[in-house]
Amino acid sequence: MAKPEQNLYFLALIPDEPVRSEVMAFKEEVKEKFNSKGALRSPPHITLHMPFKWRSDREDQLIELLSRFKFDLYPFQVDLDGFDFFEPRVVFVDVDKTEVLTQLQKELSDFVRRELKFFNADYKDRGFHPHMTIGFRDLKKSVFPEVKANYQDRSYQRQFEASGFCLLKHDGEQWEEFRWF
């Protein structure tokens, strides 16, 4: 018997305008200047729960379970502050790791573990480091010093209000905003 089809999903905060368009412009810039287009496969976002597989025929159950999650501290402000890097090939807009953002990520991860029975979907030893990726994976290590020089001293300070999170779904090519909670 064939295994049921599974889709890929993840949970994230997605900024509203104008931050959304500004971060997309940074992704485009990384593509144009440094030939890295991987980050264009998703909208600007802060990952709250890493990608996971879920059976297609149980998608309604996933949505119903996620709709039960309650977070008492909405809305809250998210602060973006400059750029940073995960060597040797990731550049991102840095996000201030506030107590409320950390609490949301922890409560949502705990909820997912408990309600969706996920026990392998953790950030391993990395911990939660909120950021918005603008270049990664296909960014060549050889151009990374140039990328770093281009972004390390650039200023970018913005804020947006978070009043919910998004379930993103992979369509085989890119990540689409699927449901808001």
C-alpha positions in Angstrom: 0.0 0.0 0.0 1.3 3.4 -1.0 2.2 5.9 1.8 -0.3 8.9 2.0 1.0 12.0 0.3 2.7 14.5 2.7 3.2 18.2 2.4 5.8 20.4 3.9 4.8 23.2 6.3 6.4 25.7 8.8 5.2 28.3 11.2 6.4 31.9 11.0 5.8 35.6 11.7 5.4 37.6 8.5 5.8 41.3 8.6 3.3 43.7 7.1 4.0 46.6 4.7 6.3 48.4 4.3 8.7 46.0 6.0 7.7 43.1 3.8 8.5 44.9 0.6 11.8 46.3 2.0 13.0 42.8 3.0 12.0 41.4 -0.4 14.1 44.2 -2.0 17.1 43.0 0.1 16.5 39.4 -1.2 16.3 40.7 -4.8 19.5 42.7 -4.2 21.3 39.6 -3.0 20.1 37.7 -6.1 21.3 40.5 -8.4 24.7 41.3 -6.8 25.7 37.9 -5.5 23.7 35.4 -7.6 21.8 33.8 -4.7 18.1 33.4 -5.2 17.3 30.7 -2.6 15.8 33.2 -0.2 13.3 34.3 -2.8 11.4 31.0 -2.4 9.7 32.3 0.7 8.1 35.5 1.9 10.0 37.6 4.4 9.5 35.8 7.7 10.8 34.9 11.2 10.6 31.1 11.6 8.8 30.1 14.8 8.8 26.3 14.0 11.0 24.7 11.5 9.6 22.8 8.4 7.7 19.6 9.1 5.8 17.0 7.1 2.0 16.5 7.5 -0.3 14.1 5.6 -2.3 15.9 2.9 -5.5 14.1 3.8 -5.2 15.4 7.3 -4.6 19.1 6.5 -8.0 20.1 8.0 -6.9 18.5 11.3 -3.7 20.4 11.2 -5.5 23.7 10.7 -8.0 22.9 13.4 -5.3 22.0 15.9 -3.3 25.2 15.2 -6.4 27.3 15.5 -6.6 26.2 19.2 -3.3 27.8 20.0 -3.8 31.0 22.1 -1.1 33.6 22.9 -2.1 36.2 25.5 0.6 38.8 24.6 -0.6 39.7 21.1 -0.2 42.2 19.7 3.5 42.9 20.3 6.2 44.9 18.5 9.0 43.2 16.6 12.2 45.2 16.1 14.6 44.8 13.2 18.1 46.1 13.7 20.7 45.9 10.9 22.2 42.8 9.3 24.1 39.8 10.6 25.5 36.5 9.4 25.7 32.8 9.9 29.1 32.0 8.4 29.9 30.8 5.8 26.9 31.5 3.6 23.9 33.1 5.3 23.0 36.8 5.5 19.9 38.1 7.3 18.1 41.1 8.7 18.7 40.8 12.5 15.7 40.7 14.8 15.8 41.8 18.4 15.3 38.7 20.5 12.8 40.0 23.0 11.2 38.2 25.9 7.8 38.2 24.3 9.1 36.9 20.9 11.0 34.1 22.7 7.9 33.3 24.7 5.8 33.0 21.6 8.3 30.7 19.9 8.6 28.5 23.0 4.8 28.3 23.7 4.1 27.5 20.0 6.8 24.9 19.9 5.6 23.3 23.1 2.0 23.4 21.7 3.1 21.7 18.4 5.1 19.1 20.3 2.1 18.3 22.5 -0.8 18.6 20.1 0.8 17.5 16.8 3.0 14.9 18.6 6.2 16.2 17.1 9.2 15.2 19.1 11.9 15.7 16.5 11.2 19.2 15.4 13.6 21.2 17.5 16.4 23.6 16.8 18.9 21.0 18.1 21.8 22.8 19.7 21.2 26.1 17.9 18.5 27.6 20.1 16.1 30.3 18.8 17.8 33.0 16.9 15.1 35.2 15.3 16.1 36.6 11.9 14.9 37.2 8.3 17.1 35.5 5.8 18.0 37.4 2.6 20.7 35.1 1.3 21.6 31.5 2.0 22.4 27.9 0.8 23.1 28.9 -2.8 25.3 31.8 -1.7 28.8 30.8 -2.7 31.4 30.7 0.1 33.8 32.5 -2.1 31.6 35.6 -2.3 30.7 35.5 1.3 33.4 38.0 2.4 32.0 40.5 -0.2 28.5 39.9 1.0 29.6 40.5 4.6 31.5 43.7 3.6 28.3 44.9 1.8 25.9 44.4 4.7 27.8 44.5 8.0 27.9 48.3 8.3 24.5 49.1 6.7 21.8 50.5 8.8 18.3 49.1 8.8 16.0 49.8 11.7 12.3 49.0 11.4 9.4 47.7 13.5 6.2 45.8 12.8 3.4 44.6 14.9 2.8 40.9 15.4 -0.8 39.9 16.1 -0.7 36.3 14.8 1.4 33.8 13.0 1.2 32.1 9.6 1.2 28.5 8.5 3.3 28.3 5.3 3.0 25.4 2.8 5.5 24.3 0.2 4.0 24.0 -3.3 6.9 22.0 -4.7 8.9 25.1 -5.7 8.3 27.7 -3.1 6.7 28.5 0.3 3.2 30.0 0.1 1.3 31.8 2.9 -1.4 29.2 3.6 -3.4 30.1 6.8 -3.2 32.9 9.4 -3.8 32.3 13.1 
